[in-house]
Structure formats: C-alpha cells, structure tokens
Amino acid sequence: MSDATFPWDGGSGPAVATAPLPPAPDAACIRLDAVTVDFRDTRALDGLTLRVSRGELVTLLGPSGCGKTTALRVVAGFISPSGGRVYLRGAPAEALPPHRRNIGLVYQHYALFPHMTVAQNVAFGLKVRRWPAARVRDKVGEMLDLVRLGQWGGRYPRELSGGMQQRVAVARAMAIEPDILLFDEPLSALDARLRVELREEIKQLHRRIPDVAILYVTHDQEEALVISDRIVVMNAGRVAQIGTPEEVFSRPRTIFCAEFMGASNIVHAAVLERRNGAAVVAVGSERVEIPAPITCALGQPVTFCVRPERVRLDTHGANRVRGVFDDVSFKGAAVTVRVTVPGSAPVRLAAEVPAGQWDSARRVGEELVLSFDRADCVIVDA
C-alpha cells in the first residue's frame, strides 16, 4: 500500500488514546441486568437481562419497535438506561462515554466517509487514537485482507458495490481492536443475493476473531439462524425467548415466538383425554395426540404448534387428519399446501413439502390426508 493512501502525518504520539476497560476474570464481556429505557410515555426496554461472552455471537431478533436497536445503543453508550445496570468486561459502564468503551460499530447504511479512500476510512479510528503511521498502515492492510479487499484500498466508496462498502465498514470497526463488535441491521440495505453472501462472510469473520464479543441486531429470522450462537427473541422491549438457533426455531415457548419463527400451525384446543403419557385434543373433527401439558386436566385449554415442514402429505405419522385442500404456494424447492380440517371449530393447517412430491393436478376442494408425529407438536404459552 502506498504512502499516498494516507495523506496525514501519523505522528509519533502515544499509540493508544483511549484505554479499554480493565478485564474482570470469568465475567461476561457484555452484561445487562434488568435494564429499562423510557422515552417520555414509551418504555422501549422493560427489564432486559442479557449476557454475551467473549467469542460469542448473540443476535437480538424481533420486529420493528421491539427494542433491539435500543439495547444495542445502550451497550454502545449512546443511550443511558432509565434503570438497571450495564457491565462491560465486568466493570460498571453506565457512566462511561462511548469512546472509552472500546467498541466497534457497523451500521445499516455503512456510514463511510465519501471523500476518503477505502484505506483512509479503515484508518480513521486509528488516526483518532494517534497510532504511529507505520502501525496504521500495517493494521489497515491486515483488516482489508481480512475482508478480502486488499487490492481496493485506493478506491472511494462510490466505486464499490453495496456489499463491498459494508465489508469496508466491518474492517473499519475491527481495525481499532475492539473487545465488542456491534452490528445494527448491517445487511438490510442489500439485495437478497448480497445478504446471503455477506451473512456467510460475517459467520466466517466470527470464527476468525474468537476474542471479540459480537452483539448483532436483525429482524430477519433466516439471517439470525445462520450466524448466531444464541438468539434473543424480543417483543415489546422484553425477552420472549433466549436459546440456540435450533431451540428457538424448533421449540418456541410462546405464540409470538412460534409465529415470528414461521410456525404457522398454531392450534388452540382442549384436553379430551390422557393416553400413554400424552394428551388427546381435537383438531377440527379429528383427534390427535400431543405432549402432555405440565398440568393435564380434562377440559384444560392448551395451545400447541407444529411446523409446516414437519407435516406430511401421507398417513405415516401417528397423527392423521383429513381435510379439504384450499390453497398452495410455490416456493421453488418446496410448496406450502393449506388444508382446512372441518368441524364445529374448523382448523387450517399448512404442510411444506418438496415440490417434487406435490401433484399439481390436484384441485381446490379435494380431500387430503395430513400426518405428523406427536414429538413434533410443541406446547406454547398462549
């Protein structure tokens, strides 16, 4: 990289202008204890408790207005909590200004300086910290190589694609050697192909920086499932569920989590009988077995979900229901078939099946048999 890439004099001042927080043994890198944030008459965060360990990527997932970006801004120091405690590397951080938190932040819209080259953008935080010029040059080269832009240091942001600009933003955030890396909807401004490409790069980056705690905000379920070690599903400023991607996807605890993660088959029923350690409930005019609720009294209302991809168009499952075919949606490799199970309280179920298993000659109004296993039914909190 040529000296012309850096027009300023790096100087010989101190290498670091802002010291990171002192480490605390066995402490979470990010710790929020019952944090609340009030904006006038609105409670944006309501008792949020969260831990993120060093080397862990935790995603805050939820719809717009659920409080996930507010939580990120509390960690960054841009918002002061109305209540609760914030700890970074084991030390109290409520009074610590943003520039003292040793945090790298990647925004949705890149926030690159258009009048600076790629290399100058990546070097900006290092210049502020008064790193020596040679060290800045080495670090910028290292970061650009990390995001596969080593030959693009002399270009300007306007000469790059959206995906490349976001990689520059990641390199700039990483250059300051942060303890914590925050991502605020970093892929939402990109098209579908670039989102898939960049989320894979973020996943690989996470593996290459095992000493950094990453807190990631998104509203995209698939994105969260692909990149996360743990997912925090948020709703109305509160945590609805915390778990691994598999736990949140396959075993949602509430109707909100089930619906947000795409489990469209949510059935409200009542326990009709107990049989072989299971509860028997009515689905339309059919009877099916589900896992027994914690309290399994006859007549007890219960809500369960079964994911569409666990429902089959056959009679092989322990639970078999007959219904009327009323709709089909083509999704490329799969189709979603919707069936109404008649009865005094009709129930609409969806089955997602490989496209090759669907007979396109079927007509609306035909009878279809759906089946699913008891183990695939998940009791959720209504």
C-alpha positions in Angstrom: 0.0 0.0 0.0 1.5 3.3 -1.0 2.2 6.2 1.4 -0.2 8.3 -0.8 -3.1 6.4 0.7 -2.6 8.2 4.0 -2.3 12.0 3.4 -1.9 12.8 7.1 1.2 12.7 9.3 0.7 9.8 11.6 3.0 11.4 14.2 4.8 9.8 17.0 2.3 10.3 19.7 1.0 7.6 22.1 -0.2 4.5 20.3 -3.5 4.4 22.1 -5.5 7.5 23.2 -8.4 5.6 24.8 -7.7 2.6 27.0 -10.1 -0.3 27.1 -11.9 -1.3 30.3 -9.8 -3.4 32.8 -10.6 -7.1 32.4 -12.5 -8.9 35.0 -12.0 -12.7 35.5 -14.8 -15.0 34.5 -17.1 -12.1 33.6 -19.4 -11.8 30.6 -18.0 -9.3 28.1 -21.5 -7.7 27.9 -23.9 -7.9 30.8 -27.2 -6.1 31.1 -29.1 -6.5 34.4 -32.8 -5.6 34.3 -32.2 -2.6 32.0 -35.1 -0.3 31.3 -35.2 2.6 28.9 -38.1 5.1 28.9 -38.8 7.7 26.1 -41.4 10.0 27.5 -44.5 7.8 27.7 -42.9 4.8 26.0 -41.0 2.1 27.6 -38.5 0.9 24.9 -36.8 -1.7 27.1 -38.5 -3.3 30.0 -36.2 -5.2 32.4 -33.8 -6.6 29.7 -31.3 -9.0 31.2 -28.6 -10.4 28.9 -25.1 -11.9 28.9 -22.7 -12.1 25.9 -19.4 -13.9 26.5 -16.1 -13.3 24.7 -16.1 -15.1 21.4 -19.8 -15.4 21.3 -22.2 -14.0 18.6 -25.6 -13.2 20.1 -28.4 -11.9 17.9 -31.2 -9.6 19.0 -34.1 -10.7 16.8 -37.6 -9.2 16.6 -40.0 -6.9 14.7 -39.6 -3.2 14.3 -40.1 -1.4 17.6 -39.3 -4.3 19.8 -36.3 -2.6 21.5 -33.4 -4.5 19.9 -31.7 -1.4 18.5 -32.3 0.5 21.7 -30.5 -2.3 23.6 -27.6 -2.0 21.1 -27.3 1.7 21.7 -27.3 1.2 25.5 -24.3 -1.1 25.1 -22.6 1.4 22.8 -23.2 4.2 25.3 -25.4 6.3 23.1 -28.5 5.9 25.4 -28.4 6.0 29.2 -30.7 3.4 30.8 -33.5 4.6 33.0 -32.9 1.7 35.3 -30.8 -1.4 35.7 -27.1 -1.9 35.3 -24.7 -2.2 32.4 -21.4 -4.0 32.7 -18.6 -4.3 30.1 -15.8 -6.8 30.7 -17.1 -7.0 34.3 -16.9 -3.3 35.1 -19.8 -0.9 35.5 -20.3 1.1 32.4 -23.3 3.4 32.8 -21.1 6.5 33.3 -18.5 5.5 30.6 -18.7 7.6 27.4 -18.9 5.8 24.1 -15.3 6.5 23.1 -14.0 4.8 26.2 -15.9 1.5 25.7 -13.5 0.0 23.0 -16.5 -1.0 20.8 -16.6 -1.3 17.1 -20.0 -0.5 15.4 -21.2 -1.5 12.0 -24.3 0.4 10.8 -27.1 -0.4 8.4 -26.1 2.3 5.8 -22.3 1.8 6.1 -21.6 5.4 7.3 -18.4 5.6 5.2 -16.7 9.0 4.5 -17.3 9.6 0.8 -14.3 11.9 0.4 -11.9 9.3 1.9 -10.5 6.3 0.2 -11.2 2.8 1.5 -7.9 2.7 3.3 -8.5 6.1 4.8 -11.9 5.1 6.1 -10.5 2.0 7.7 -7.7 4.1 9.2 -9.9 6.8 10.6 -10.3 5.4 14.1 -6.6 4.7 14.4 -5.8 8.2 13.4 -8.1 9.5 16.2 -6.2 7.2 18.6 -2.9 8.7 17.3 -1.4 5.4 16.3 2.0 5.7 14.6 1.8 5.8 10.8 3.6 2.6 10.2 1.3 0.7 12.6 -1.7 2.3 11.0 -0.5 1.1 7.6 0.0 -2.4 8.8 -3.3 -2.6 10.6 -5.2 -1.3 7.6 -3.6 -3.8 5.3 -4.4 -6.6 7.7 -8.0 -5.6 8.0 -8.5 -5.2 4.3 -7.0 -8.6 3.7 -9.4 -10.0 6.4 -12.4 -8.8 4.4 -10.9 -9.7 1.1 -10.4 -6.1 -0.1 -6.7 -5.9 -0.1 -6.4 -4.5 -3.6 -9.1 -1.9 -3.1 -7.5 0.4 -0.6 -7.1 3.3 -3.0 -10.7 3.3 -4.2 -13.5 5.6 -3.0 -16.8 4.2 -1.5 -18.7 5.4 -4.6 -16.6 3.0 -6.7 -17.7 -0.1 -4.7 -20.8 -2.2 -4.6 -23.0 -2.2 -1.6 -21.6 -5.4 -0.3 -18.0 -4.2 -0.7 -18.9 -1.0 1.2 -20.3 -3.0 4.1 -17.1 -5.0 4.2 -15.2 -1.8 4.4 -17.4 -0.8 7.4 -16.6 -4.1 9.1 -12.9 -3.6 8.5 -13.1 -0.1 10.0 -14.9 -1.4 13.1 -12.4 -4.2 13.5 -9.3 -2.0 13.0 -9.5 -0.4 16.4 -9.1 -3.9 18.0 -12.4 -3.8 19.9 -13.4 -6.0 22.7 -17.0 -5.8 21.5 -18.4 -5.6 18.0 -22.0 -4.3 17.4 -23.9 -4.8 14.2 -27.1 -2.8 13.7 -29.1 -4.3 10.8 -26.0 -4.5 8.6 -27.5 -6.3 5.7 -31.0 -4.9 5.4 -29.9 -2.3 2.8 -28.6 -5.0 0.4 -30.3 -7.1 -2.2 -31.2 -10.8 -1.5 -28.1 -12.2 -3.1 -25.7 -9.9 -1.3 -27.4 -10.5 2.0 -26.7 -14.3 1.7 -23.1 -13.6 0.6 -22.4 -11.1 3.4 -24.0 -13.2 6.2 -21.7 -16.0 5.3 -18.7 -13.7 5.5 -19.8 -12.4 8.9 -20.1 -16.0 10.0 -16.6 -16.7 8.8 -15.3 -13.5 10.4 -16.8 -14.5 13.7 -14.7 -17.7 13.6 -11.5 -15.7 12.9 -11.9 -13.3 15.8 -12.5 -15.6 18.8 -11.7 -13.0 21.4 -14.4 -10.5 20.4 -18.0 -10.5 21.7 -20.5 -9.8 19.0 -24.0 -8.4 19.5 -26.0 -8.4 16.3 -29.4 -6.8 15.5 -31.7 -8.0 12.8 -35.4 -8.6 12.0 -34.5 -11.4 9.5 -35.1 -14.9 11.0 -33.0 -16.8 8.5 -30.1 -14.4 9.0 -30.2 -14.9 12.7 -30.5 -18.7 12.4 -27.4 -18.9 10.1 -24.9 -16.7 12.0 -25.8 -16.9 15.7 -24.5 -18.9 18.7 -27.6 -17.8 20.6 -30.7 -15.8 19.6 -32.6 -13.4 21.8 -36.2 -13.0 20.5 -37.6 -9.7 21.7 -41.1 -8.4 21.8 -42.3 -5.0 23.2 -39.0 -4.3 25.0 -38.8 -7.7 26.7 -37.1 -11.0 26.1 -39.6 -13.5 24.7 -37.1 -16.4 24.4 -33.3 -17.0 24.5 -31.8 -20.1 23.1 -29.6 -21.6 20.4 -30.9 -21.3 16.8 -32.2 -24.9 16.9 -34.0 -24.3 20.2 -35.7 -21.1 19.1 -36.7 -22.5 15.8 -37.9 -26.0 16.8 -39.1 -25.4 20.4 -40.7 -21.9 20.6 -42.1 -21.1 24.1 -44.8 -18.6 23.2 -47.3 -17.9 20.4 -45.3 -14.8 19.5 -42.0 -16.8 19.1 -43.8 -19.5 17.1 -45.4 -17.1 14.7 -42.3 -15.0 14.3 -40.1 -18.0 13.6 -42.6 -19.1 10.9 -44.6 -21.9 12.7 -48.0 -21.1 11.1 -49.8 -24.2 12.5 -50.8 -22.9 15.9 -53.8 -24.7 17.3 -56.0 -23.8 20.3 -57.6 -26.9 21.8 -58.8 -28.6 25.0 -57.6 -31.8 26.6 -60.2 -34.6 25.8 -58.4 -37.5 27.4 -55.0 -38.7 28.6 -53.4 -41.7 26.8 -49.9 -43.3 27.1 -48.4 -40.2 28.7 -49.9 -37.9 26.0 -52.8 -35.6 25.8 -55.5 -36.2 23.2 -57.1 -33.0 21.8 -59.4 -32.1 19.0 -58.2 -30.6 15.7 -61.4 -29.8 13.9 -63.3 -33.0 13.8 -60.2 -35.1 14.3 -58.4 -36.3 17.4 -54.6 -36.0 17.7 -52.0 -36.8 20.4 -49.7 -34.1 21.7 -47.2 -34.0 24.5 -49.0 -33.7 27.8 -49.0 -30.2 29.3 -47.4 -29.7 32.7 -50.9 -29.9 34.2 -53.0 -32.2 32.1 -56.6 -32.0 33.5 -59.5 -33.0 31.3 -61.0 -29.9 29.6 -57.9 -27.9 30.2 -57.3 -25.4 27.3 -53.9 -25.9 25.6 -52.1 -24.3 22.6 -49.6 -26.2 20.5 -47.8 -25.6 17.3 -46.3 -28.0 14.6 -44.0 -26.6 12.0 -45.3 -26.9 8.4 -42.2 -28.8 7.3 -43.0 -31.5 9.9 -46.4 -32.1 8.4 -46.6 -34.7 5.6 -49.0 -35.5 2.8 -49.3 -39.1 3.8 -50.6 -41.4 6.5 -47.3 -42.4 8.1 -47.4 -40.1 11.1 -49.0 -41.1 14.5 -51.5 -38.2 14.0 -53.6 -38.3 10.8 -56.2 -35.7 9.9 -58.4 -35.4 6.9 -59.2 -32.0 5.4 -60.1 -30.1 2.3 -57.3 -28.7 0.1 -57.9 -24.9 -0.3 -54.6 -23.3 -1.3 -51.0 -24.0 -2.5 -47.9 -21.6 -2.6 -44.9 -22.4 -4.7 -41.6 -21.6 -3.0 -39.1 -23.0 -5.5 -37.7 -26.2 -4.0 -40.8 -26.6 -1.8 -44.5 -25.9 -1.8 -46.8 -24.9 1.1 -50.1 -26.8 0.9 -53.0 -25.5 3.1 -55.8 -27.7 4.2 -58.9 -26.9 6.3 -59.9 -29.6 8.8 -63.7 -29.4 9.1 -65.6 -29.5 12.4 -67.5 -27.3 14.8 -64.3 -25.2 15.0 -62.5 -25.7 11.7 -58.7 -25.6 11.8 -56.5 -24.6 8.9 -53.2 -26.5 8.7 -50.2 -26.0 6.4 -47.7 -28.6 5.1 -44.5 -27.7 3.5 -43.3 -30.5 1.2 -40.7 -30.9 -1.6 -42.0 -29.6 -4.9 -41.4 -33.0 -6.5 -43.9 -34.6 -4.1 -46.8 -32.3 -5.0 -49.2 -33.3 -7.7 -50.0 -30.1 -9.5 -53.1 -31.7 -11.0 -54.9 -31.6 -7.6 -57.8 -29.2 -7.4 -59.1 -27.0 -4.6 -61.8 -28.8 -2.7 -60.2 -32.3 -2.9 -59.8 -34.2 0.3 -56.2 -34.6 1.5 -54.7 -36.6 4.4 -52.0 -34.9 6.5 -49.9 -36.6 9.2 -47.4 -35.5 11.8 -45.8 -37.1 14.9 -46.6 -36.3 18.5 -43.0 -35.4 19.1 -43.2 -32.6 16.6 -46.0 -30.9 18.5 -44.7 -28.1 20.8 -46.8 -26.8 23.7 -46.6 -22.9 23.7 -47.7 -20.3 26.2 -50.9 -18.7 25.0 
